[in-house]
């Protein structure tokens, strides 16, 4: 199984949707709740090629993007392979 990390704000609706999809798929993930923590957000942005919007999702240290990017991978049938670590 792939290592999944997600940076979130606790009340962010896009963050909640992304976590719901991962949870539905039975994926264990590490969540970094960075509400108002600019130092953590700066660190996330460095990993996310400058993107500061939330959520930001990483699978096996590869930047996937945000909620829409995650759902796009699912719609394209590519997400399961990434989550299995075989992509």
N, C-alpha and C positions, 0 to 999 in steps of 0.2 A: 504494500500500500504506500502511496506517495505521502510525503510530508506536506501538509496544507497549513498555511498561515494566513490569517485575515486580520487586517487593521480596521477597527470600527470605532464609532461613537455609539453609546448605549441606546440612544433614541433615534438613530438614523434609520429611516424606513428602507433604504436600499441595503444597508448593512443587515437588517433583519431578514429581508428577502434572500440575500445571498446565503446567510447562515441556514435559512429554512431549506434551500435547495441542497446544500451540503448534508444537512441532517437527514433529509428524506433519502439521500443516497447512502446513508449509514457511514458517512465520512467523519472520522475524528479529526478535529482541527485545533490549532492553537490560535486563540483569539487575543489580540492586543487591544484593549479598550483604552483609547487615547484621548478621551473627552477633555478638551481644553489644554492638553499637554503639548505645547509648541515644540519642545525639544524632541519628543517622541514623533511628532508629525514631521519634523525636519528629517529625522532618521528614516522614517517611512518613505518620504519623498526621494531621498537619495537612492533607496532600493528600487523605487517605482519610476525611475527615469524622470523625476521632476513632478510627477503627478501628485497633487495634494488633496484630491477629492477622496471621499470615503464611500464604500470600503475600498481597500486595495488588497488584492488576493495574490498569493504566491503558492505555486505547487512545485515542490522539490527545488525551491529557491529561484524558480523562474517566475518572472512577473507576468501574471495573467491579465490584470487590469481590475476593473470594478464589477459591480453587479451585472450591468448590461453585457459586459464581456463574458462573464461566467455563463449567463443564460444563452448567449450566442453560441458558445462552445457546446452547450447542451443541445441546442436546436440543430447544430451541424453534426451531432453524433460524435463529437470529439472529446467530450469531457470525461467519459468513463475511462478511455484509454489513458488520459493524463492522470486520472486519479489512481489507476492501477500501476502507474509508473512505467508504462510500456510505450509511451508516445515518442 
